[in-house]
């Protein structure tokens, strides 16, 4: 396969990744990445819940059962398998192998179709059992099946969008992603009430309509991104001509993407474990904990706004054999995230009502939230090293992010049992356990990158 040499003229964006000022470039990439992740993770699900909630509490509860597997799919398609796609594409571009980069995108789309079909088979075929395990009964289960079947019947589209988004992200040209996602979300907001409640000749489809609207908006985004990649206006030109599927290309993505896909499972299991321990403290404490931990959920897409930029820059520089600059980018990105996480932690400790007031005015619940955030707030800086997960994807070392996530899971599982079974159970104790878990996560990531990050020549292959 013909490849372009490093001496060939690079696109302006590739030159920016390779030569531009690191801080300014990261800050330039972050807003668009943040828009994409907030829309994907928060806005879309919230719009669906807003309109379906008007059908009754059972319909809204049904959507809540679909939310965990839907978010798991989003995290895998965009952050773990998607991160592996972006890392592979960015390294090929940095090495001047633009034909290989285009081929990698095609292989990524094949992977997306295969995994999407698997998700459809599992969550449509086993939906009644899975949602039943989560507590779905009667009208609640019916609503979960209506919404979940529509979402997961379109899982291939969901995964295709993740692969296309990751490919564009790997080129560093993320501004177009923000505009595409904003446009698609505008379409989604228009479609949801029309399909849920009906309009003119369009029948009311209930919760099913919300799922269909989501898939239509994702399909529109995918179509636009396919056109953009095929246009030649980015560092990768998508084309199906002369494409030969190669095992090495699949391996380049999958040997990082498959193990990293366990990461969301570890993270969600850690938060579920903490929630189970909080449930032993009573309804008020559980509600306060739930509000407090929602803030942590919000911090991950914010952190990923920087991490996605780190991934593109580190991968491109490794591909161009600029190893020292790649390491500097990873640490500077983490440092920028530390500043943001520290600021959020200070606000959470000093003014917890700003956050809890968004959810409740109950003074007891707000007091419980303040207790939890008062303990956990300063641990938010240890979320910042999650930025290094993006760098580890570029260095093909998924074992260290997995070790960090597993360390946190062990700490909260053992620590939570100690706090609730051997001592007087309280939100302070649970907050200390949460604090310790985040310290373990961030410390393992930081030490592993400092001591073992493989930025050497073998990563440019």
N, C-alpha and C positions, 0 to 999 in steps of 0.2 A: 504494500500500500504506500502510495506516495505521501511524503510528509513535508511540511514546510520547515525550513531551518530557522534557527533563532535570529539569523541575520535578516530574514524577511521583514518587511515593514509590519509593525504591530499596530493593532487598533489603538485609538486614543485611550480607551478604557483599560486595555491590557497594560499600556505604558504607565497609566496611573497606578495600577496595582503593583507594578514592578518598581516604579521610580518615584511615585508621588509621596508627599509627606504623610507619615503613617497615621498620626492622630487626625489630621484633617480628612484623610481618605476614609478612615473608619467612621468618623462622624457624618461624612457624606453618604455612606452606604446605610447607616443605621436607621434613619427615619423610614425609608421605603420598606426595609425588612420588618420594621416594627408594625407598619400599617398592614402588611400581608398577614403577619401572625395574629394580630389583634382581631382582624376581620375573620380569619379562619377559625380561631379558637374561641373567641368571645362573641362577636357580633352576630354571626350567622345563627348560632344556637340560641342566642337571646331573642332574635327576631322570631324564629320559629316558636319559641316558648311563649312569647308575648301574644301572638295571635291564636295559637292552639289553646292557650290558657283560657281564652274567652269561651271555649266550648265546655268548660267545667273542670273541676279539680281532678277528676279521674283522667281526663285527657292530658292535663299538665303532668300528673304523676307518671303517666305512661311514657311521656317524653323523657322524664328524668331517668327511667330505666335504660333508655337507648343512649343517653349521653356518655356513660363511661366507655362502652365499646366504640362509639363514634370518635371520642377523643383519643382513644388508643390507636385507632386507624389513622387519625390526623397526625399524631406524633410519629408513628412509624413511617408514614408516607412522606412526611416533610422533614423531620428532624433526624431520624436514624437511617432508614434506607435512602431518604432524600439527601441527607448529608453525605452519604457515601457516593451518591451520584454527582453531587456538586464538587466533592473533593476530586473525583476521578477526572471530571471535565476540566476543572481549573488547572490541574497538574498537566494535562495534555496540552492545554492552551499555553501555559507557561513554558513548556518545552518546545513550543513551536509545532506540535503535532496536531494541526487543526483537522486533518482528515480523521485521525483517531478520535478526536473530541466529538466530531459529528457522528462517527460510528458508535461511540459510547452512548450518545443520546438515543439512538435507535435501539441499542441493547437495553437501555433503561426503560424504554417504552414497552418492550417485550416483557421485561420483568414486571412492570406495573400491571400489564394485562393479566399475567399469570397469577400474581398475588391478589389482585382485585377479584378475579374469578374465585379464588380460594375463600376470600372473605365473604363473597356472595353465597357460596355453598354452605359455609359454616353458620353465618348469622341469619340467613333466610331459612335454611333447612332445619337448623336447631333453635331458631328464635323462640318458639314456645317454651322449650326447656330452659334456655338460658335466662330469659326474662322471668320465668317462674322461680328460678333459683334466687333471683334478685328481689323476690317478693311480689311479683305481678300476679294479680288475681282478677277475674271477672272483667269489668269495663277497663280497668287499668291495664291489664294484660292485652286486651283487644286494642287499646290505643297504642301501646308499645309496638304491637305487631303491625298496625297500620303504618306508623311512622318508620319503624325500623326496617320493614320489608322494602319500603320505597327507597330508603337511604342505601341499604346494602345490596339491593338489586342493581343499583348504580355504582357499586364499589369500584368497578373498573374505571369509570370516569373519575372518581375521587382519586384513585391511584395515578391515573394518567396526568391529572392536574398536578399532583405532587411531583411526579417525575419531570414534567415540563418546567414547573416553577424552579426546581432544584437545578436543572440544566441552565436556565437563564441566570439563576443566582450564582452558579459557578463561573459565569463570564464576568461577574461584577456589575452587570447592567441591570440593576434592580429597580431603577425608577419606573421602568415600564411595568414591572410587576405591581407596583402600588396603584398605578392608573387602571390596570386591567382588573385588579381585585375590587377597587372602588366602583368601577362601572358594573361589574358583575353583581356586587352587593346591592347597588341601586336597582338592578333588574330583579334581584331576589326579593327586595322589600316590596316591589310592585306585585310580583307574582304570588307571594304567600297569601295575602287576604283574598285574592281572586280565586285561587284554587282551594283554599280552606272553606270559604263561605259561599263561593259561586258568584257568577256575574253573567246576566243575560243567558245565552245558551250554554255557558260553562257550568256544569253541575258542581254542587258543594261536595268536596272530597274529604273534608275533615282533616285529621292528622296526616292522612296519606298525601293530601295536597301540599302540606308543608314540606314533606320529604321530596316530592316531585319538584317543587320549586327550587329546593336546594340543589338537586342534581342538575336541573336545567341551567342554573346559574354557573355551576362548575363546568358544565359542558361548553357553555359560551366562553368562559375563561380559557379552557383548553383549546378551543378552536382559534381564538385570537393568538395564543402563544405559539401554536403550531405555525400559523401564518407568519408570525414575527421571526421565528427561528428559520423558517424556509426562505425568508426574504433576503438573507445575507447581511442584515444590518447589525448583526452581533458577531461575537468571536467564534460562533459555531453556526454553520449553515446546514440545516436539517434537510436531508435528501435521502430518498429510498433507492436511488439509482446505484448500481454496482455495490450494493450492500451484501456482505456475506457474514452471517452470524458466526461468531467465533467464541470458543470456550474461554479463551483468555480474557476477552472483553467482559463476559458475564462474571468471570472470577474477579476481575478488577473491582467490580462493584459489590458483589455478593460476599466476598471474604471480609469486608468491613460491615456491609449493610445487615447481614444476617445476625452476627453476634450483637451488634448495636441495637437491634430490634428488641432485645431482651431488656434494654434500659428502661423504657416506659413501664414495663411490668414491675421492675424493682421499685421504681419511684412511686408508682400508684399503690403498690402493696405497702410501702412504708407509710404513706399517708392514710391508707385504709386501716393499718394497724394502730396508728395514733388515734384515729377516729373511734375505733373499737374501745380503746382504753378510756377515751374521753367519755364514752357512753356509760362507763361505770361510775362517773362522778355526778350523775344526775342531769336532768333536762336543761337546767340553766347553764351549767358548766359546758354541756355538749353544744348548746347554741352559741355560747361565747367562744368556745374553741373553734366551731365551724366558721364563724365570722372571721376570726383571727387567721385561720389557715387559708382562707380564700385569698388573703393578701399575698401569701407565699405563691399560690397558683398564678397570681397576676405577675409576679416578678420574673417568672421563667420566660414568658414571651418577650418581656422587656430586655432581659439578659440576652435572649437569642437574637434580638435586633442587632446587638454588637457581635454576637458569636457568628452569625451568618456572614457578616463582613470579614471577620477573622478567617473563616473557612475559605472564602474566595481568595483572600490575599495570601494566606499561608500556602494554600495549594498551588497558586500561580507561581509564587516565589520558589517553592520546592521544585516545581517543574523546570524553572529557569536556573536551578542550582544556586540560588541566592539563599543559602541555608541560614546564615547569620541574621539576615533581614527577616526571614520567616519566624525565627525564634523571638526577635524583638517585637514583631507584630502580635504574636500570641500573648506576650507579657503586657504589652501596652494596652491591648484590648481588655485584658483582665483588670488592669489598673483602672481604666475608665469605668468598667462595670463596678469595681469596688466603690468608687466615688458615688455612683448612682444608688447602689444598695445601701451604703452608709447613710445617705440622705434620707432614704425611705425609712430606715431603721430609726433614725433620730425623730422623725415626724411620728412614727408609730408609737414610740415611747412617750414623747412629750404631749402629743395631741391624739390619743387613740380614738376620741370621739369623732374625729373627722372621717374615720373609716367605718366605725360601728354605726354611726348615724345614718349611713347609706342603707342600712338593713333593718334597723329597729330603733325604737325610742324607749324600749323597756329599760329602766335604770339598772336592774339586776343583771340583765344580759350584757349591757354596755360595761358594767363594772367587771364582769367576768372576762370580757374581751380585753379590757385594759390591763387586767392582771396577766393574761397570757402574753399580750404584746409587750408588756413591760419586761418580761423575761426573755422573750425570743427576739425582740427587735434588733439587738446588736449582733445576732447571729446571721442576719441577712447578708452581711459582707462575705460570708462563706458560700453564698450562692454564686458570687461573682466568678470563682474558678470554673463554673460550668462552661464559661467561654472557652476554656482549654479543651473541652470535649470536642469542639469543632476542629481544633488543631490536631487532636489525636486521630480524628477521622482522616485528615490529610496525611498523617504519618503512618497510617495503617496499623494503629495500635489500639484496637477497641478494648483490649483486656483491661486497660487502666480505668476508663470510665465505668466499665462494668464492676470492677473491684471497688471503686468509690461508691457506687450506688448500693452494692451489696453491703459495704461497711456501714452505710447509714441504716439500711434495713436491719442489720444485726443489732446495732446500737439502740434503735427505737424499740425493737421487739423485746430485747433483754431488759433494757432500761425501763421501759414502760411496765413490764411485769414487776420489776423491783419497786418502782414508784407506787404502783397501785396495790401490790400484794404484801409487801414487807414494811411499808411506811404508811402514814396517814395520807390517803389519796387526796390530791388537790391539784388545781390548775397550775400552781407554782411548780410542783414536782413534774407534771407533764410538760410544762414549759421548759424546764431544765433538760428533760429528755429530748425534746425537740431541738433545743439549742445544741446539745451534744451530737445529735444526728447530723445537723448541718455542718458542725465543725469537722466531723469525721469525713463527710462528703468533700468539702472544700480542701481539707488538709491532704487527703490521699491524692486528689487530682493535682494539687500544686507540687507536692513532693515527687510524684511520679513524673510530671513533666520536667521538673528541675533535674532529676537524676537519670531518667530513662528515655526521654523523648528522642526518637530516632529521626533526626533531621539530616542524615547523611545521604550520600549519593545513591544508595540503593532505592530510596524513595522516589527518585526521579525516573525510574525505569517504567 
